[in-house]
Structures are given as structure tokens and as C-alpha cells.
Amino acid sequence: MRRVTDRVKRSGKHPSAGEPATGDARRDRWRKHRVERRAEFVEAALKALDERGPDLAMDDVAVAAGVTKPVLYRHFADKADLYDALGQRGTELLFSRLVPAINAELAPVPRIRMALDAFFTVIEEHPNLYRLLVRGSFAGKPADADVVAEDKELIATALTALLGDYMRMFNMDSGAAEPWAYGIVGMVQNTGEWWLERRSMSRDSVVEYLTQIIWAAIDGLARQHGVTIDPNKPLEENKIVQLGRVRPKEETDVS
């Protein structure tokens, strides 16, 4: 699997996103326009995904954007570049919901429920984007790209730190934090894929079932160590995590 930074750098390889600000106001305004147009085309690709499903072609994106394919290729070096841009956008959509939920100053169970609801809300709103990234069915997908696995790694790493902080706060051995974090993330992802295909229950129901399972595991481990945690009372100290990708400076410095 590629390093996370490799995918972020690749998404900025096209001249419209890869040129640093020059100090030339006219040139920099043109560059900003190209960056904005690229973002508009990514949103058009999301629209095409909603309408056409995960078997997306560049023709579909062009139609959704109201342009020709040659215009698209002025902003994306190739199909792999578009795939990376969609992956970056998917990560942004997920983390914009997930980070506030994970760091909410709530009691343990409402906090778990809110984080799970954030994930399931995003995949419910953009099911075809999630399917595209999970299945890797896009014809121009880079051979070594696995956006979902990369995001899973980031979330599990952040959750490891969060669980570890709380376990140390309660004078517990924090060695279990990492396998627990990966176990939770894997369970949630697998359940999300199952739920998208079956839809045999509401989003609220699947979120509630997972909340109960995760809390039962946390509560059980804590009680084994003589620690009792009120599931509906905020903890004295609210541990937070930083979760997100660092975008290259040239992608954001457009003024």
C-alpha cells in the first residue's frame, strides 16, 4: 500500500494544483481559478457517481460537468489523477463529520454513538463513492491505491492514541489500545459495507447496535481492572485527537 503522503502529493501533481504562488497577481488569480475549476469537476464526478453508480467513466464526469473530455484533461493529468482527487474528497467529507464527533465533550456512550453516526451518515449520503473506493472498480485507478485502507490506518492510529490516553488516565495498561482500535475500526468498516448492500435496518438501528457492542467491550475491560465508568456522564478530562491529512502547501496557497 502506498504511503499516505504519496497519494496526497499525487493529487497535487497537475500544474493547476502544483504551482506555488508567484507573487504575480494576474498569474496567481488564474492559478486560483484553475484550482477552483478542478474542485468543481470533482463535485461533478460525485454527482455522476450518484447517478451512474461506481462504474464511472470520464465521459460521465464530462456530461455531469457540462464540458468536453479535453477540458477535463486540462485539469486532471489522467484517470488516476481523478481517482486520487475523489479519494481526497471522500476523506475530507468523512473527516469533517468524524473529527467533531470523536472529540465531542459528551459522555462515553453518546460520544461513541455520535462518531458512528458520522461514519454511517457519510456512506449513506455517498454510497457510490464509498463503493468506488472500496472496490477500486474505476478503470483508471492507480494499481497501488487503496484509499479506504489508508483512511482506516489514520483512524485506527488516532483511536489508538485516544484509547491509550484514557486507559492511562484510569491507571490501566494501555497496551491493549492498538489492537482494540484496529478491531473497532475493522468491525465498523465491515458492518458499513454489509449495511450498504443489505439495508435490512435503519441507520439509527445499526448505529445503536454497534454502540452497544463497543461500549460493552470497553465497560467489560474497565471493570476487569476495577474501574467503573458512568456511560452517560462526561469524563472529567476530555481527550481529543487530531485526525486529517496534511495537504501540500502548493495545493492550498492560492492567493
Secondary structure, DSSP 8 states (H G I E B T S, - for coil): ---HHHHHHHHT-SHHHH----S-HHHHHHHHHHHHHHHHHHHHHHHHHHHH-S---HHHHHHHHTS-HHHHHHH-SSHHHHHHHHHHHHHHHHHHHHHHHHT----HHHHHHHHHHHHHHHHHHSHHHHHHHHHT--TT--TT--HHHHHHHHHHHHHHHHHHHHHHHTT--GGGHHHHHHHHHHHHHHHHHHHHHH--S-HHHHHHHHHHHHHHHHHHHHHHTT----TTS--SS-----------HHHH---
